[in-house]
Amino acid sequence: MTLEELRKQIDEVDRELVALLNRRAEIVVEVGKLKNVDGTPIYSPDREKAVFEKIKASNRGPLPDKTLVAIYRELMSGSFALEKPLRIAYLGPQGSFSHLAATGKFGQSVEYEPVAQIRSVFDEVSREHADFGVVPIENSVGGGVIDTLDALFETDVQICAEINRAIHHNLLALCPLERVERVYSKPEVFAQCGRWLSETNLVGKTIPVASTSTAAEMARKEEGSAAIGSTLAAELYGLKIVCDNIEDVSHNVTRFFVIGRKPAGRTGDDKTSIAFTTRDEPGALVNVLLALREPGVNMSFIESRPSKKRNWEYYFFVDVKGHQDEPHVQEAIEQARKHCLRLNVLGSYPRATEVI
């Protein structure tokens, strides 16, 4: 067949696709009406996971699964807008890695609200000013994010999903590398790019600022300035990517939580997060961990934070595999509770199996 004939076939398939997508959208509108009547949440993490699994199971190629998932993620984003526009709070400003994680999860058709502090994300969700929030919980290089851990223990929001986001740092500027006189970014970012900064003799030109987005904004305004930030920041602030992927560890990943006001349903591949403080007695922490292990519960994360109420008193965060509605997880939590002064179930949610 000629190129023109093949293009005509593509045009015909595109017309069919558009008609089918709009037919799907019409059904989505009816779903939205039913959800509004009975109060069912517009975004359902367990339903999202089920849709993606069905799409991958139906795929016979040649398109890879991740391409179809990306397409359907945007379709679902458009569906949210048709059912009821969602408002997502995240740690801003625009172009931050939290913004990147949020758009990767919820797509381009929802409303995003940047806030100045991680605790403000929790407040916006608690006050119902936002439907969901996206907050970082741990980095594969830097460890746990203390502001998120503290807010999880002090508020009543629910963790309803998780996101694994690959973190790639880029040098952003309007001038070539040899003309860079100062580099702006967060201190944590400089630490993650230390080797590259030394090799390029920029280590003595770094200036810490509050966020990578602020860094990009300053690099845009000041001649001879550069920022280390995301590709999204480059796009939003009109900067060129002078050097890409400059992080010292190429597999740098940050895990984010999606927080909301209602828990997620079971999918069969879930996690449950709990936070607790132990009694002041010998072996208290060991007793809690043994209680969690007895019914066969597998832990995947543990972190501690000072309680801020008494010196040398701590609270602990633990992720276990399984949903809080499963009998063996319920049993483990109740046995652990006996050894705790306080134990909060922070939420159960589908396990993130891919890095976006």
Summary of the structure (lengths in Angstrom):
residues: 356
radius of gyration: 22.9
end to end distance: 37.6
largest distance: 80.1
contacts: 1153
relative contact order: 0.13
helix: 43%
strand: 26%
